[in-house]
Amino acid sequence: MERFHTAYDWIVTNLMEFGVNVGVALLILVIGWWLSNRVNAWLNRSLARTHADATIRPVLANVLMWAVRVVALAAALERFGVRTASIIAALGAAGLAIGLALQGTLQNIAAGFMILLLRPFRVGDYIEGVGNAIAGTVVEINLFHTRLTRVDGAGMFVPNSQLWSNAVSNYTVNGTRRIETSVAVPTAEVDRTIQNLQGLVSHDDHILHDPAPQVLVSELTETGARITVTAWANTDHFAEAKAALLARVHPVLETEPA
């Protein structure tokens, strides 16, 4: 009986100690996660007040948030006797497997840091990817993805690796965007149509004069020719300029020759 009581006391003592450690570890994790979110929000507000670069603000906030969470996780594990050196050794042993399993995620993180370092685009820039499948105004560059707002107002989340490994057009760098439209006209109307379209774009307040707009025959067809109008507008007024140009092209085509 004495051995039974000794074993019983040992089990109860260790269970109580284990329960206390579990409770404290959970409390540390909860407080750590709450604190990390508060730190993230505080840093975002602080950087916004100092007018820091909007491109790098969310990344700095996320890095600090995850640093706090890692510290909380290490503190929670120490309640069970796991030391920092043991954690580092375990992470090193599992690093290869984690790297292979999260290869795409790690590529996104690396690409995000390269985008922030080399700045091919910033928050507020209008960009287009290959094939125009990716197009919109940059709202946020995060560790894993870049958030865009499309012309129709919808949000688009693009993995950073996709933007870094493919060609991206940045229309905000030069401040201008190209407008291009084409019309098919009979052979007899080619000269008249070119003159009318040239007059249209030269007197359009939305169209820039440098670079100068162009009205050229781009293709010959069986019934006539295709005339292409190429013009440039300020990026901020691109949508209005394009809509105004398209609205004025059709009446020009219907104008009778003088």
Secondary structure, 3 states (H helix, E strand, C coil): CHHHHHHHHHHHHHHHHHHHHHHHHHHHHHHHHHHHHHHHHHHHHHHHHCCCCCCCHHHHHHHHHHHHHHHHHHHHHHCCCCCHHHHHHHHHHHHHHHHHHCHHHHHHHHHHHHHHHHCCCCCCCEEECHHHCCEEEEEEECCCEEEEECCCCCEEEEEHHHHHCCCCEECCCCCEEEEEEEEEEEHHHHHHHHHHHHHHHHCCCCCCCCCCCEEEEEEECCCEEEEEEEEEEEHHHHHHHHHHHHHHHHHHHHCCCC
